[in-house]
Amino acid sequence: MYPRVIIDAKKYAFNVSYITNLAHKQNISVMGVSKVFCADPILVSVLEDMNVDYIADSKLENLMHMKTRKPKVYLRIPALSEASLVVKYTDISLNSELEVIKKLDEIAGKMKKRHKIILMIDLGDLREGIYYQAFNLNIVKEILDLKNIDFFGIGTNLTCYGSVIPSKETYDKLESIKNDIEKTFKLSLDIISGGNSSSIPMLMEDKLPTYINNLRIGESFILGRETAYQNRIDHLYEDVIVLEAEILEIKDKPSYPEGELGFDAFGDKQTYKDIGIIKRAILSIGKQDVKHDDLLPPKDVEIIGSSSDHLIVHLKSDHYKIGDVITFKLKYGGILSLMTSKYVEKIYV
Ligand SMILES: Cc1ncc(COP(=O)(O)O)c(C=O)c1O
């Protein structure tokens, strides 16, 4: 059945162990992030068998169903309303709201459990965390006073909302907060979680500040690329997951629509290029499953658009016929949505 994604667990295992070994050589522990593939059990079992130190996900539901003996980390800042599930199903969570941390403490007390928290500091990327300029040691004091919470350390997230690339200058802001906390409370933080796949270039050049001892990695494992500059990482596989879609129709037709033009099926105004008659094919995948910009076609195929269930391409070779299957490499967003779509079959090699 098509469309389907082909998942190569061996390639994934190779990518995971390559990067994790690199990190371990620099005394950096690794959280393997499973959300891009919806915590697919086969790929989670690879993380389980490989040398990653923790398994992390931003969807509580994924963590609830995940079978692993490694510590489970909840990456999205917990909602007040889900505190019980966070304590029950995860070992560590990333946090920035004292009110929520107090709730986690209360629930952990009732469940007779301990829960570790990593306090997130926003260094300017402007997604989650306490803005570094507004950081106040009082929150640490309050956390340390809680009976059932272990203050595991601090962390930051970069190159997500604000596209901020990790650098020494940016990391210096985190170091100064770490030093303040450790000096004031006479303790040594267990974990300083320095970021995600955008920290890989600094890791590879041995330029990560030595106090950073943890990274949370999703994209580099699955796509073999770093996300600061979007470069491929030598030796790694970029095709752990690919898409296969079947050709339903091939017709020679104009490239420019005929008649008065309004809106497309999604209510958007489109622009069309008139390049005369072209060989157009329709494939069995659409916007309901994936944004066509997230698909990387073979050289002789150009994507020209899509609707909910149909992908329209310009075939630049003559060998294609009805029933042929075209394989697409994928961008990060493509993997995310295809793995989420129940209409796309998952096949393992
Ligand atoms: C807080 C946090 N850390 C790390 C990651 C992993 O990021 P990446 O896939 O770029 O490695 C994510 C996203 O999945 C995240 O939300």
The ligand as an ORCA input file, in Angstrom:
! r2SCAN-3c Opt
* xyz 0 1
  C      13.431     21.305     24.422
  C      13.914     20.529     23.242
  N      15.163     20.062     23.242
  C      15.662     19.356     22.208
  C      14.877     19.081     21.089
  C      15.507     18.322     19.948
  O      15.842     19.205     18.935
  P      16.574     18.716     17.584
  O      15.607     17.827     16.875
  O      16.884     19.957     16.843
  O      17.800     17.981     17.998
  C      13.563     19.553     21.043
  C      12.679     19.287     19.904
  O      12.368     18.185     19.559
  C      13.066     20.290     22.150
  O      11.824     20.773     22.150
*
